């Protein structure tokens, strides 16, 4: 099985740039406390880099 990343939204999306809200939505995060598991690949890493200040990221084996 490929490596995965657990991503949790820890800060509000209110008042954020539309691009940042769209990136969170693309990751499946809508409200504070939402958690999603995504594959560890370049696309996911790019999204995390874009809105990392809103997230808590945990790498899983």
C-alpha distance matrix in Angstrom:
0.0 3.8 6.6 8.8 12.6 14.9 18.2 21.5 24.8 27.5 30.4 32.3 32.1 35.9 37.9 34.9 35.0 34.1 31.4 29.8 30.0 28.5 25.5 24.9 25.3 22.7 20.2 21.3 23.6 27.1 28.7 28.7 26.1 23.7 20.0 17.1 13.4 12.5 10.0 11.2 13.2 16.9 18.0 16.8 18.2 21.4 21.8 21.4 23.9 26.3 26.5 25.2 28.5 27.7 24.3 22.7 19.2 16.9 13.8 11.0 8.6
3.8 0.0 3.8 6.4 10.1 13.1 16.0 19.6 22.7 25.4 28.1 30.0 29.7 33.5 35.2 32.1 32.0 31.2 28.4 26.8 27.3 25.8 22.6 22.3 23.0 20.3 17.8 19.5 21.6 25.3 27.0 26.9 24.8 22.3 18.7 15.6 11.9 10.3 7.1 7.6 9.5 13.2 14.5 13.4 14.6 17.8 18.4 18.1 20.4 22.8 23.3 22.1 25.5 25.0 21.7 20.4 16.7 14.8 11.6 9.6 7.8
6.6 3.8 0.0 3.8 7.0 10.2 13.2 16.8 20.0 22.4 25.2 27.4 27.4 31.2 32.9 29.8 30.0 29.6 26.8 24.8 25.5 24.4 21.1 20.5 21.7 19.3 16.4 18.3 19.9 23.6 25.0 24.5 22.2 20.2 16.5 13.9 10.2 8.9 6.3 5.6 8.6 12.2 13.7 11.8 12.4 16.0 16.6 15.5 17.9 20.6 20.8 19.1 22.4 22.1 18.6 17.0 13.3 11.2 7.9 6.3 5.2
8.8 6.4 3.8 0.0 3.8 6.7 9.7 13.2 16.4 19.0 21.8 23.9 23.9 27.7 29.6 26.7 27.0 26.6 24.0 21.9 22.3 21.4 18.1 17.2 18.4 16.3 13.1 14.8 16.2 19.9 21.2 20.8 18.6 16.4 12.8 10.1 6.5 5.6 4.4 4.9 8.5 11.9 12.6 9.9 11.0 14.5 14.3 13.1 16.0 18.3 18.0 16.5 19.8 19.0 15.5 14.1 10.6 8.9 6.4 5.4 6.6
12.6 10.1 7.0 3.8 0.0 3.8 6.2 9.9 13.0 15.4 18.2 20.5 20.7 24.5 26.3 23.4 24.1 24.0 21.6 19.1 19.6 19.2 15.9 14.6 16.3 14.7 11.2 13.1 13.7 17.4 18.4 17.6 15.6 13.8 10.3 8.3 5.6 5.3 6.1 5.7 9.2 11.8 12.1 8.7 9.3 12.8 12.1 10.2 13.3 15.6 14.8 13.1 16.1 15.3 11.8 10.3 6.9 5.8 4.6 5.6 8.5
14.9 13.1 10.2 6.7 3.8 0.0 3.8 6.7 10.3 12.6 15.7 18.0 18.6 22.3 24.5 22.1 23.3 23.2 21.4 18.5 18.5 18.6 15.6 13.5 15.1 14.4 10.7 11.5 11.5 15.0 15.4 14.4 12.1 10.5 6.9 5.8 4.5 6.5 8.9 9.4 12.6 14.9 14.5 10.8 11.7 14.7 13.1 11.0 14.4 16.2 14.5 12.8 15.2 13.7 10.1 8.3 5.8 5.1 6.2 7.0 10.5
18.2 16.0 13.2 9.7 6.2 3.8 0.0 3.8 6.8 9.4 12.2 14.4 14.9 18.6 20.7 18.3 19.6 19.7 18.0 15.0 14.9 15.4 12.6 10.1 12.3 12.1 8.4 9.5 8.6 12.0 12.4 11.4 9.8 8.3 5.6 5.3 6.2 7.5 10.5 10.9 13.4 14.8 13.8 10.1 10.8 13.1 10.8 8.6 12.1 13.3 11.2 9.8 12.0 10.1 6.6 5.9 4.7 6.5 8.7 10.5 14.0
21.5 19.6 16.8 13.2 9.9 6.7 3.8 0.0 3.8 6.1 9.3 11.5 12.7 16.2 18.7 16.8 18.8 19.1 18.2 14.8 14.2 15.6 13.3 10.1 12.3 13.3 9.9 9.9 7.7 10.3 9.6 7.9 6.2 5.7 4.4 6.6 8.9 10.9 14.2 14.7 17.1 18.3 17.0 13.3 14.0 15.7 13.0 10.7 13.9 14.5 11.5 10.3 11.3 8.6 5.6 5.1 6.4 8.5 11.6 13.3 17.0
24.8 22.7 20.0 16.4 13.0 10.3 6.8 3.8 0.0 3.8 5.9 7.7 9.0 12.4 15.0 13.3 15.6 16.1 15.7 12.1 11.3 13.3 11.7 8.2 10.7 12.5 9.9 9.8 6.5 8.1 7.0 5.2 5.5 5.7 6.7 9.0 11.9 13.3 16.7 17.1 19.0 19.6 17.8 14.4 15.0 15.9 12.7 10.8 13.6 13.3 9.8 9.4 9.5 6.1 4.8 6.5 8.9 11.8 14.9 16.9 20.6
27.5 25.4 22.4 19.0 15.4 12.6 9.4 6.1 3.8 0.0 3.8 6.9 9.5 12.3 14.7 13.6 16.4 17.7 17.6 13.9 13.4 16.1 14.6 11.4 14.0 16.1 13.6 13.5 10.1 10.8 8.6 5.4 5.9 8.2 9.5 12.3 15.0 16.6 19.8 19.8 21.8 22.2 20.8 17.4 17.4 18.2 15.4 12.9 15.0 14.9 11.2 10.1 8.9 5.8 5.5 6.5 10.0 12.7 16.3 18.6 22.4
30.4 28.1 25.2 21.8 18.2 15.7 12.2 9.3 5.9 3.8 0.0 3.8 6.7 8.9 11.1 10.3 13.5 15.2 15.6 12.0 11.6 14.8 13.9 11.0 13.7 16.3 14.6 14.6 10.9 10.8 8.6 6.1 8.5 10.4 12.4 14.9 17.8 18.9 22.1 22.0 23.5 23.3 21.6 18.7 18.5 18.6 15.6 13.6 15.1 14.1 10.3 10.2 8.1 5.0 7.0 9.3 12.8 15.9 19.3 21.9 25.6
32.3 30.0 27.4 23.9 20.5 18.0 14.4 11.5 7.7 6.9 3.8 0.0 3.8 5.4 8.3 8.3 11.8 13.1 14.3 11.1 9.8 13.3 13.4 10.6 12.5 15.7 14.7 14.2 10.5 9.2 7.0 6.0 9.5 10.9 13.7 16.0 19.2 20.3 23.6 24.0 25.1 24.8 22.6 20.0 20.3 19.9 16.6 15.4 17.0 15.2 11.5 12.6 10.6 7.4 9.9 12.6 15.8 19.0 22.2 24.5 28.2
32.1 29.7 27.4 23.9 20.7 18.6 14.9 12.7 9.0 9.5 6.7 3.8 0.0 3.8 6.3 5.5 8.5 9.3 10.8 8.0 6.2 9.9 10.6 8.3 10.0 13.2 13.1 12.9 9.6 8.1 7.5 8.2 11.7 11.9 14.5 16.1 19.2 19.7 22.9 23.4 24.0 23.4 20.8 18.6 19.3 18.3 14.8 14.5 15.9 13.4 10.2 12.4 11.0 8.0 10.8 14.1 16.7 20.1 22.9 25.3 28.9
35.9 33.5 31.2 27.7 24.5 22.3 18.6 16.2 12.4 12.3 8.9 5.4 3.8 0.0 3.8 5.6 8.9 9.9 12.5 10.4 8.6 12.2 13.7 11.8 13.0 16.4 16.7 16.2 13.0 10.8 9.8 10.5 14.2 14.9 17.9 19.6 22.9 23.5 26.7 27.2 27.7 26.9 24.3 22.3 22.9 21.6 18.3 18.0 19.1 16.4 13.4 15.6 13.7 11.2 14.2 17.4 20.3 23.7 26.6 29.0 32.6
37.9 35.2 32.9 29.6 26.3 24.5 20.7 18.7 15.0 14.7 11.1 8.3 6.3 3.8 0.0 3.8 6.7 8.7 11.5 10.0 9.2 12.8 14.3 13.4 14.8 17.8 18.5 18.6 15.7 13.8 13.3 13.9 17.5 18.1 20.8 22.3 25.3 25.4 28.3 28.5 28.6 27.3 24.8 23.2 23.4 21.6 18.6 18.7 19.0 15.9 13.5 16.0 13.9 12.3 15.8 19.2 22.0 25.6 28.3 31.0 34.5
34.9 32.1 29.8 26.7 23.4 22.1 18.3 16.8 13.3 13.6 10.3 8.3 5.5 5.6 3.8 0.0 3.8 6.4 8.2 6.4 6.6 10.0 11.0 10.6 12.5 15.0 15.7 16.4 13.9 12.8 13.0 13.5 16.9 17.0 19.1 20.1 22.9 22.5 25.2 25.2 25.1 23.7 21.2 19.7 19.8 17.9 15.0 15.2 15.4 12.2 10.0 12.8 11.3 10.0 13.4 17.1 19.4 23.1 25.6 28.4 31.8
35.0 32.0 30.0 27.0 24.1 23.3 19.6 18.8 15.6 16.4 13.5 11.8 8.5 8.9 6.7 3.8 0.0 3.8 5.4 5.2 6.4 8.7 10.0 10.9 12.5 14.4 15.8 17.0 15.1 14.4 15.5 16.5 19.6 19.2 20.9 21.3 23.7 22.8 25.1 25.0 24.3 22.5 19.8 19.1 19.2 16.7 14.1 15.1 14.9 11.2 10.2 13.6 12.8 12.1 15.2 19.0 20.8 24.5 26.5 29.3 32.5
34.1 31.2 29.6 26.6 24.0 23.2 19.7 19.1 16.1 17.7 15.2 13.1 9.3 9.9 8.7 6.4 3.8 0.0 3.8 5.4 5.1 6.1 8.6 10.0 10.5 12.2 14.4 15.3 14.1 13.2 15.0 16.9 19.9 18.8 20.5 20.5 22.9 21.8 24.2 24.6 23.8 22.0 19.0 18.5 19.3 16.7 13.9 15.7 16.0 12.3 11.6 15.3 15.2 13.9 16.5 20.2 21.6 25.2 27.0 29.4 32.4
31.4 28.4 26.8 24.0 21.6 21.4 18.0 18.2 15.7 17.6 15.6 14.3 10.8 12.5 11.5 8.2 5.4 3.8 0.0 3.8 5.5 5.1 6.2 8.7 9.8 10.4 12.5 14.3 13.6 13.8 16.0 17.6 20.1 18.7 19.7 19.1 21.0 19.5 21.4 21.6 20.4 18.5 15.4 15.3 16.0 13.2 10.7 12.9 12.9 9.2 9.4 13.2 13.9 13.2 15.2 18.9 19.7 23.2 24.6 27.1 29.9
29.8 26.8 24.8 21.9 19.1 18.5 15.0 14.8 12.1 13.9 12.0 11.1 8.0 10.4 10.0 6.4 5.2 5.4 3.8 0.0 3.8 5.4 5.1 6.3 8.6 9.8 10.8 12.6 11.2 11.6 13.3 14.3 16.8 15.7 16.8 16.6 18.7 17.6 19.8 19.8 19.3 17.7 14.9 13.9 14.4 12.1 9.1 10.4 10.8 7.3 6.2 9.9 10.4 9.4 11.5 15.3 16.4 20.0 21.8 24.4 27.5
30.0 27.3 25.5 22.3 19.6 18.5 14.9 14.2 11.3 13.4 11.6 9.8 6.2 8.6 9.2 6.6 6.4 5.1 5.5 3.8 0.0 3.8 5.4 5.2 6.2 8.6 10.0 10.7 9.1 8.6 10.6 12.4 15.1 13.8 15.5 15.5 18.1 17.5 20.2 20.9 20.7 19.6 16.5 15.2 16.4 14.6 11.2 12.4 13.7 10.6 8.8 12.2 12.5 10.3 12.3 15.9 17.3 20.7 22.7 24.9 28.1
28.5 25.8 24.4 21.4 19.2 18.6 15.4 15.6 13.3 16.1 14.8 13.3 9.9 12.2 12.8 10.0 8.7 6.1 5.1 5.4 3.8 0.0 3.8 5.4 5.0 6.1 8.7 9.8 9.6 9.8 12.7 15.0 17.1 15.0 16.2 15.3 17.5 16.3 18.7 19.6 19.0 17.8 14.4 13.7 15.5 13.4 10.1 12.4 13.9 10.8 10.2 13.6 14.8 12.9 14.2 17.5 18.2 21.4 22.7 24.7 27.6
25.5 22.6 21.1 18.1 15.9 15.6 12.6 13.3 11.7 14.6 13.9 13.4 10.6 13.7 14.3 11.0 10.0 8.6 6.2 5.1 5.4 3.8 0.0 3.8 5.4 5.0 6.4 8.8 8.8 10.3 13.0 14.6 16.1 14.0 14.4 13.2 14.9 13.4 15.6 16.1 15.5 14.4 11.1 10.1 11.7 9.9 6.4 8.7 10.4 7.8 7.4 10.6 12.5 11.0 11.6 14.8 15.0 18.1 19.3 21.4 24.2
24.9 22.3 20.5 17.2 14.6 13.5 10.1 10.1 8.2 11.4 11.0 10.6 8.3 11.8 13.4 10.6 10.9 10.0 8.7 6.3 5.2 5.4 3.8 0.0 3.8 5.4 5.1 6.4 5.2 6.9 9.4 10.9 12.4 10.3 11.1 10.6 13.0 12.4 15.3 16.2 16.4 16.1 13.1 11.0 12.7 11.9 8.1 8.9 11.5 9.5 7.5 10.0 11.5 8.9 9.2 12.4 13.1 16.2 17.9 19.9 23.0
25.3 23.0 21.7 18.4 16.3 15.1 12.3 12.3 10.7 14.0 13.7 12.5 10.0 13.0 14.8 12.5 12.5 10.5 9.8 8.6 6.2 5.0 5.4 3.8 0.0 3.8 5.3 4.9 5.3 6.0 9.6 12.1 13.6 10.8 11.9 11.0 13.6 13.0 16.0 17.6 17.8 17.7 14.3 12.6 15.1 14.2 10.6 12.1 14.8 12.7 11.2 13.7 15.2 12.5 12.7 15.5 16.0 18.7 20.1 21.6 24.5
22.7 20.3 19.3 16.3 14.7 14.4 12.1 13.3 12.5 16.1 16.3 15.7 13.2 16.4 17.8 15.0 14.4 12.2 10.4 9.8 8.6 6.1 5.0 5.4 3.8 0.0 3.8 5.4 7.5 9.4 12.9 15.1 15.9 12.9 12.8 10.8 12.4 10.9 13.3 15.0 14.6 14.5 11.0 9.8 12.7 11.9 8.6 11.0 13.7 12.0 11.5 13.9 16.2 14.1 13.6 16.1 15.7 18.1 18.9 20.2 22.7
20.2 17.8 16.4 13.1 11.2 10.7 8.4 9.9 9.9 13.6 14.6 14.7 13.1 16.7 18.5 15.7 15.8 14.4 12.5 10.8 10.0 8.7 6.4 5.1 5.3 3.8 0.0 3.8 5.6 8.9 11.7 13.2 13.3 10.2 9.5 7.3 8.9 7.8 10.8 12.4 12.9 13.4 10.5 8.1 10.9 11.1 7.8 9.0 12.4 11.6 10.5 12.0 14.5 12.3 10.9 12.9 12.2 14.4 15.3 16.7 19.4
21.3 19.5 18.3 14.8 13.1 11.5 9.5 9.9 9.8 13.5 14.6 14.2 12.9 16.2 18.6 16.4 17.0 15.3 14.3 12.6 10.7 9.8 8.8 6.4 4.9 5.4 3.8 0.0 3.8 6.5 9.6 11.7 11.7 8.2 8.2 6.5 9.2 9.4 12.9 15.1 16.1 17.0 14.1 11.7 14.5 14.9 11.5 12.3 15.8 14.8 13.1 14.5 16.4 13.5 12.3 14.1 14.0 15.8 17.1 17.9 20.8
23.6 21.6 19.9 16.2 13.7 11.5 8.6 7.7 6.5 10.1 10.9 10.5 9.6 13.0 15.7 13.9 15.1 14.1 13.6 11.2 9.1 9.6 8.8 5.2 5.3 7.5 5.6 3.8 0.0 3.8 6.1 8.0 8.6 5.6 6.9 7.1 10.5 11.4 15.0 16.6 17.9 18.6 15.9 13.1 15.2 15.5 11.9 11.8 15.1 14.0 11.4 12.7 13.9 10.6 9.8 11.8 12.7 15.1 17.1 18.4 21.7
27.1 25.3 23.6 19.9 17.4 15.0 12.0 10.3 8.1 10.8 10.8 9.2 8.1 10.8 13.8 12.8 14.4 13.2 13.8 11.6 8.6 9.8 10.3 6.9 6.0 9.4 8.9 6.5 3.8 0.0 3.8 7.1 8.8 6.7 9.5 10.5 14.1 15.1 18.7 20.4 21.5 22.0 19.1 16.6 18.6 18.5 14.7 14.9 17.8 16.1 13.3 15.0 15.4 11.8 12.0 14.3 15.9 18.3 20.7 22.0 25.3
28.7 27.0 25.0 21.2 18.4 15.4 12.4 9.6 7.0 8.6 8.6 7.0 7.5 9.8 13.3 13.0 15.5 15.0 16.0 13.3 10.6 12.7 13.0 9.4 9.6 12.9 11.7 9.6 6.1 3.8 0.0 3.8 6.2 5.8 9.4 11.6 15.4 17.0 20.7 22.2 23.7 24.2 21.6 18.8 20.3 20.5 16.8 16.2 18.9 17.5 14.1 15.2 14.9 11.0 11.4 13.4 15.7 18.1 21.0 22.4 25.9
28.7 26.9 24.5 20.8 17.6 14.4 11.4 7.9 5.2 5.4 6.1 6.0 8.2 10.5 13.9 13.5 16.5 16.9 17.6 14.3 12.4 15.0 14.6 10.9 12.1 15.1 13.2 11.7 8.0 7.1 3.8 0.0 3.8 5.6 8.9 11.9 15.4 17.4 21.0 21.9 23.8 24.4 22.3 19.1 20.1 20.6 17.2 15.7 18.3 17.4 13.7 14.0 13.1 9.4 9.5 11.0 13.8 16.2 19.5 21.1 24.8
26.1 24.8 22.2 18.6 15.6 12.1 9.8 6.2 5.5 5.9 8.5 9.5 11.7 14.2 17.5 16.9 19.6 19.9 20.1 16.8 15.1 17.1 16.1 12.4 13.6 15.9 13.3 11.7 8.6 8.8 6.2 3.8 0.0 3.8 6.3 9.9 13.2 15.8 19.5 20.5 22.9 24.0 22.3 18.8 19.8 21.0 17.8 16.0 19.0 18.7 15.2 14.7 14.4 10.9 9.7 9.9 12.3 13.9 17.2 18.4 22.1
23.7 22.3 20.2 16.4 13.8 10.5 8.3 5.7 5.7 8.2 10.4 10.9 11.9 14.9 18.1 17.0 19.2 18.8 18.7 15.7 13.8 15.0 14.0 10.3 10.8 12.9 10.2 8.2 5.6 6.7 5.8 5.6 3.8 0.0 3.8 6.8 10.5 12.9 16.7 18.3 20.5 21.8 19.7 16.4 18.0 19.2 15.9 14.7 18.1 17.7 14.6 14.6 15.2 11.6 10.1 10.6 12.0 13.6 16.3 17.2 20.7
20.0 18.7 16.5 12.8 10.3 6.9 5.6 4.4 6.7 9.5 12.4 13.7 14.5 17.9 20.8 19.1 20.9 20.5 19.7 16.8 15.5 16.2 14.4 11.1 11.9 12.8 9.5 8.2 6.9 9.5 9.4 8.9 6.3 3.8 0.0 3.8 7.0 9.9 13.5 15.1 17.7 19.4 17.8 14.2 15.9 17.7 14.8 13.3 17.0 17.3 14.7 14.0 15.4 12.4 9.7 9.3 9.7 10.5 12.9 13.5 16.9
17.1 15.6 13.9 10.1 8.3 5.8 5.3 6.6 9.0 12.3 14.9 16.0 16.1 19.6 22.3 20.1 21.3 20.5 19.1 16.6 15.5 15.3 13.2 10.6 11.0 10.8 7.3 6.5 7.1 10.5 11.6 11.9 9.9 6.8 3.8 0.0 3.8 6.4 10.1 12.2 14.6 16.7 14.9 11.5 13.8 15.7 13.1 12.2 16.0 16.5 14.6 14.3 16.4 13.8 11.0 10.9 10.0 10.6 11.9 12.1 15.2
13.4 11.9 10.2 6.5 5.6 4.5 6.2 8.9 11.9 15.0 17.8 19.2 19.2 22.9 25.3 22.9 23.7 22.9 21.0 18.7 18.1 17.5 14.9 13.0 13.6 12.4 8.9 9.2 10.5 14.1 15.4 15.4 13.2 10.5 7.0 3.8 0.0 3.8 7.0 9.3 12.1 14.8 13.6 10.4 12.6 15.2 13.3 12.4 16.1 17.3 16.0 15.2 17.9 16.0 12.7 12.0 9.8 9.4 9.6 9.2 11.8
12.5 10.3 8.9 5.6 5.3 6.5 7.5 10.9 13.3 16.6 18.9 20.3 19.7 23.5 25.4 22.5 22.8 21.8 19.5 17.6 17.5 16.3 13.4 12.4 13.0 10.9 7.8 9.4 11.4 15.1 17.0 17.4 15.8 12.9 9.9 6.4 3.8 0.0 3.8 6.4 8.6 11.2 10.1 7.1 9.8 12.3 10.9 10.7 14.2 15.4 15.0 14.5 17.7 16.3 13.3 13.1 10.5 10.6 9.9 10.0 12.0
10.0 7.1 6.3 4.4 6.1 8.9 10.5 14.2 16.7 19.8 22.1 23.6 22.9 26.7 28.3 25.2 25.1 24.2 21.4 19.8 20.2 18.7 15.6 15.3 16.0 13.3 10.8 12.9 15.0 18.7 20.7 21.0 19.5 16.7 13.5 10.1 7.0 3.8 0.0 3.8 5.8 9.2 9.0 7.0 9.3 12.1 11.9 11.9 14.8 16.6 16.9 16.2 19.8 18.9 15.9 15.5 12.3 11.9 9.9 9.7 10.7
11.2 7.6 5.6 4.9 5.7 9.4 10.9 14.7 17.1 19.8 22.0 24.0 23.4 27.2 28.5 25.2 25.0 24.6 21.6 19.8 20.9 19.6 16.1 16.2 17.6 15.0 12.4 15.1 16.6 20.4 22.2 21.9 20.5 18.3 15.1 12.2 9.3 6.4 3.8 0.0 3.8 7.1 8.3 6.4 7.0 10.4 11.2 10.6 12.8 15.3 16.0 14.8 18.4 18.3 15.3 14.7 11.2 10.8 8.3 9.0 9.9
13.2 9.5 8.6 8.5 9.2 12.6 13.4 17.1 19.0 21.8 23.5 25.1 24.0 27.7 28.6 25.1 24.3 23.8 20.4 19.3 20.7 19.0 15.5 16.4 17.8 14.6 12.9 16.1 17.9 21.5 23.7 23.8 22.9 20.5 17.7 14.6 12.1 8.6 5.8 3.8 0.0 3.8 5.6 5.5 6.2 8.7 10.3 10.8 12.3 14.5 16.0 15.4 19.2 19.4 16.9 17.0 13.7 14.0 11.7 12.8 13.3
16.9 13.2 12.2 11.9 11.8 14.9 14.8 18.3 19.6 22.2 23.3 24.8 23.4 26.9 27.3 23.7 22.5 22.0 18.5 17.7 19.6 17.8 14.4 16.1 17.7 14.5 13.4 17.0 18.6 22.0 24.2 24.4 24.0 21.8 19.4 16.7 14.8 11.2 9.2 7.1 3.8 0.0 3.8 5.5 5.0 6.1 8.7 9.8 10.3 12.3 14.6 14.4 18.2 18.9 17.0 17.7 14.8 15.9 14.0 15.8 16.6
18.0 14.5 13.7 12.6 12.1 14.5 13.8 17.0 17.8 20.8 21.6 22.6 20.8 24.3 24.8 21.2 19.8 19.0 15.4 14.9 16.5 14.4 11.1 13.1 14.3 11.0 10.5 14.1 15.9 19.1 21.6 22.3 22.3 19.7 17.8 14.9 13.6 10.1 9.0 8.3 5.6 3.8 0.0 3.8 5.5 5.2 6.5 8.8 9.9 10.8 12.9 13.6 17.3 17.4 15.9 17.2 14.8 16.4 15.2 16.9 18.2
16.8 13.4 11.8 9.9 8.7 10.8 10.1 13.3 14.4 17.4 18.7 20.0 18.6 22.3 23.2 19.7 19.1 18.5 15.3 13.9 15.2 13.7 10.1 11.0 12.6 9.8 8.1 11.7 13.1 16.6 18.8 19.1 18.8 16.4 14.2 11.5 10.4 7.1 7.0 6.4 5.5 5.5 3.8 0.0 3.8 5.4 5.2 6.3 8.6 9.9 11.0 11.2 14.9 14.6 12.6 13.7 11.2 12.9 12.1 13.9 15.7
18.2 14.6 12.4 11.0 9.3 11.7 10.8 14.0 15.0 17.4 18.5 20.3 19.3 22.9 23.4 19.8 19.2 19.3 16.0 14.4 16.4 15.5 11.7 12.7 15.1 12.7 10.9 14.5 15.2 18.6 20.3 20.1 19.8 18.0 15.9 13.8 12.6 9.8 9.3 7.0 6.2 5.0 5.5 3.8 0.0 3.8 5.5 5.0 6.1 8.6 10.2 9.5 13.3 14.0 12.1 12.9 10.4 12.1 11.3 13.9 15.7
21.4 17.8 16.0 14.5 12.8 14.7 13.1 15.7 15.9 18.2 18.6 19.9 18.3 21.6 21.6 17.9 16.7 16.7 13.2 12.1 14.6 13.4 9.9 11.9 14.2 11.9 11.1 14.9 15.5 18.5 20.5 20.6 21.0 19.2 17.7 15.7 15.2 12.3 12.1 10.4 8.7 6.1 5.2 5.4 3.8 0.0 3.8 5.4 5.0 6.3 9.0 9.5 13.0 13.9 13.0 14.7 13.0 15.4 15.0 17.6 19.5
21.8 18.4 16.6 14.3 12.1 13.1 10.8 13.0 12.7 15.4 15.6 16.6 14.8 18.3 18.6 15.0 14.1 13.9 10.7 9.1 11.2 10.1 6.4 8.1 10.6 8.6 7.8 11.5 11.9 14.7 16.8 17.2 17.8 15.9 14.8 13.1 13.3 10.9 11.9 11.2 10.3 8.7 6.5 5.2 5.5 3.8 0.0 3.8 5.4 5.1 6.5 7.9 11.3 11.3 10.5 12.8 11.7 14.5 14.9 17.4 19.9
21.4 18.1 15.5 13.1 10.2 11.0 8.6 10.7 10.8 12.9 13.6 15.4 14.5 18.0 18.7 15.2 15.1 15.7 12.9 10.4 12.4 12.4 8.7 8.9 12.1 11.0 9.0 12.3 11.8 14.9 16.2 15.7 16.0 14.7 13.3 12.2 12.4 10.7 11.9 10.6 10.8 9.8 8.8 6.3 5.0 5.4 3.8 0.0 3.8 5.4 5.5 4.9 8.7 9.0 7.6 9.4 8.3 11.4 12.2 15.2 18.0
23.9 20.4 17.9 16.0 13.3 14.4 12.1 13.9 13.6 15.0 15.1 17.0 15.9 19.1 19.0 15.4 14.9 16.0 12.9 10.8 13.7 13.9 10.4 11.5 14.8 13.7 12.4 15.8 15.1 17.8 18.9 18.3 19.0 18.1 17.0 16.0 16.1 14.2 14.8 12.8 12.3 10.3 9.9 8.6 6.1 5.0 5.4 3.8 0.0 3.8 5.7 5.2 8.4 10.2 9.8 11.6 10.8 13.9 14.5 17.8 20.3
26.3 22.8 20.6 18.3 15.6 16.2 13.3 14.5 13.3 14.9 14.1 15.2 13.4 16.4 15.9 12.2 11.2 12.3 9.2 7.3 10.6 10.8 7.8 9.5 12.7 12.0 11.6 14.8 14.0 16.1 17.5 17.4 18.7 17.7 17.3 16.5 17.3 15.4 16.6 15.3 14.5 12.3 10.8 9.9 8.6 6.3 5.1 5.4 3.8 0.0 3.8 5.9 8.3 9.5 10.2 13.1 13.0 16.5 17.4 20.6 23.2
26.5 23.3 20.8 18.0 14.8 14.5 11.2 11.5 9.8 11.2 10.3 11.5 10.2 13.4 13.5 10.0 10.2 11.6 9.4 6.2 8.8 10.2 7.4 7.5 11.2 11.5 10.5 13.1 11.4 13.3 14.1 13.7 15.2 14.6 14.7 14.6 16.0 15.0 16.9 16.0 16.0 14.6 12.9 11.0 10.2 9.0 6.5 5.5 5.7 3.8 0.0 3.8 5.5 5.7 7.0 10.3 11.2 14.9 16.6 19.8 22.9
25.2 22.1 19.1 16.5 13.1 12.8 9.8 10.3 9.4 10.1 10.2 12.6 12.4 15.6 16.0 12.8 13.6 15.3 13.2 9.9 12.2 13.6 10.6 10.0 13.7 13.9 12.0 14.5 12.7 15.0 15.2 14.0 14.7 14.6 14.0 14.3 15.2 14.5 16.2 14.8 15.4 14.4 13.6 11.2 9.5 9.5 7.9 4.9 5.2 5.9 3.8 0.0 3.8 5.3 5.1 7.6 8.3 12.0 14.0 17.4 20.5
28.5 25.5 22.4 19.8 16.1 15.2 12.0 11.3 9.5 8.9 8.1 10.6 11.0 13.7 13.9 11.3 12.8 15.2 13.9 10.4 12.5 14.8 12.5 11.5 15.2 16.2 14.5 16.4 13.9 15.4 14.9 13.1 14.4 15.2 15.4 16.4 17.9 17.7 19.8 18.4 19.2 18.2 17.3 14.9 13.3 13.0 11.3 8.7 8.4 8.3 5.5 3.8 0.0 3.8 5.7 8.3 10.4 14.1 16.6 20.0 23.4
27.7 25.0 22.1 19.0 15.3 13.7 10.1 8.6 6.1 5.8 5.0 7.4 8.0 11.2 12.3 10.0 12.1 13.9 13.2 9.4 10.3 12.9 11.0 8.9 12.5 14.1 12.3 13.5 10.6 11.8 11.0 9.4 10.9 11.6 12.4 13.8 16.0 16.3 18.9 18.3 19.4 18.9 17.4 14.6 14.0 13.9 11.3 9.0 10.2 9.5 5.7 5.3 3.8 0.0 3.8 7.2 9.9 13.6 16.5 19.5 23.0
24.3 21.7 18.6 15.5 11.8 10.1 6.6 5.6 4.8 5.5 7.0 9.9 10.8 14.2 15.8 13.4 15.2 16.5 15.2 11.5 12.3 14.2 11.6 9.2 12.7 13.6 10.9 12.3 9.8 12.0 11.4 9.5 9.7 10.1 9.7 11.0 12.7 13.3 15.9 15.3 16.9 17.0 15.9 12.6 12.1 13.0 10.5 7.6 9.8 10.2 7.0 5.1 5.7 3.8 0.0 3.8 6.2 9.9 12.8 15.7 19.3
22.7 20.4 17.0 14.1 10.3 8.3 5.9 5.1 6.5 6.5 9.3 12.6 14.1 17.4 19.2 17.1 19.0 20.2 18.9 15.3 15.9 17.5 14.8 12.4 15.5 16.1 12.9 14.1 11.8 14.3 13.4 11.0 9.9 10.6 9.3 10.9 12.0 13.1 15.5 14.7 17.0 17.7 17.2 13.7 12.9 14.7 12.8 9.4 11.6 13.1 10.3 7.6 8.3 7.2 3.8 0.0 3.8 6.8 10.3 13.1 16.8
19.2 16.7 13.3 10.6 6.9 5.8 4.7 6.4 8.9 10.0 12.8 15.8 16.7 20.3 22.0 19.4 20.8 21.6 19.7 16.4 17.3 18.2 15.0 13.1 16.0 15.7 12.2 14.0 12.7 15.9 15.7 13.8 12.3 12.0 9.7 10.0 9.8 10.5 12.3 11.2 13.7 14.8 14.8 11.2 10.4 13.0 11.7 8.3 10.8 13.0 11.2 8.3 10.4 9.9 6.2 3.8 0.0 3.8 6.6 9.7 13.3
16.9 14.8 11.2 8.9 5.8 5.1 6.5 8.5 11.8 12.7 15.9 19.0 20.1 23.7 25.6 23.1 24.5 25.2 23.2 20.0 20.7 21.4 18.1 16.2 18.7 18.1 14.4 15.8 15.1 18.3 18.1 16.2 13.9 13.6 10.5 10.6 9.4 10.6 11.9 10.8 14.0 15.9 16.4 12.9 12.1 15.4 14.5 11.4 13.9 16.5 14.9 12.0 14.1 13.6 9.9 6.8 3.8 0.0 3.8 6.5 10.1
13.8 11.6 7.9 6.4 4.6 6.2 8.7 11.6 14.9 16.3 19.3 22.2 22.9 26.6 28.3 25.6 26.5 27.0 24.6 21.8 22.7 22.7 19.3 17.9 20.1 18.9 15.3 17.1 17.1 20.7 21.0 19.5 17.2 16.3 12.9 11.9 9.6 9.9 9.9 8.3 11.7 14.0 15.2 12.1 11.3 15.0 14.9 12.2 14.5 17.4 16.6 14.0 16.6 16.5 12.8 10.3 6.6 3.8 0.0 3.8 6.9
11.0 9.6 6.3 5.4 5.6 7.0 10.5 13.3 16.9 18.6 21.9 24.5 25.3 29.0 31.0 28.4 29.3 29.4 27.1 24.4 24.9 24.7 21.4 19.9 21.6 20.2 16.7 17.9 18.4 22.0 22.4 21.1 18.4 17.2 13.5 12.1 9.2 10.0 9.7 9.0 12.8 15.8 16.9 13.9 13.9 17.6 17.4 15.2 17.8 20.6 19.8 17.4 20.0 19.5 15.7 13.1 9.7 6.5 3.8 0.0 3.8
8.6 7.8 5.2 6.6 8.5 10.5 14.0 17.0 20.6 22.4 25.6 28.2 28.9 32.6 34.5 31.8 32.5 32.4 29.9 27.5 28.1 27.6 24.2 23.0 24.5 22.7 19.4 20.8 21.7 25.3 25.9 24.8 22.1 20.7 16.9 15.2 11.8 12.0 10.7 9.9 13.3 16.6 18.2 15.7 15.7 19.5 19.9 18.0 20.3 23.2 22.9 20.5 23.4 23.0 19.3 16.8 13.3 10.1 6.9 3.8 0.0
